[in-house]
Amino acid sequence: MKKNFWYVYLYEDKDKKDIFKIMKFDTINEMSKVMNLKPAVLSNYFHGLIKPRDILEYCVIYQSIPL
């Protein structure tokens, strides 16, 4: 079985031009512990249900799709 991963691209500013760090996570729960946010907030942001706030203004979240 192939596995999905979550990637967080953290940028230096809100314009999201210069990448500061790229992080890879197995689960949203793991990501929430590192980013100090609730898993529901991360999921809602990823699905476009809420506007970015706090650290989310400086990042983009991607989910890998196994082929």
Buried (B, 14 or more C-beta within 10 A) or exposed (E): EEEEEBBBBBBEEEEBEEEEEEBEBEEBEBBBEEBEBEBEBBBBBBEEEBEEEEEBEBBBBEEEEEE
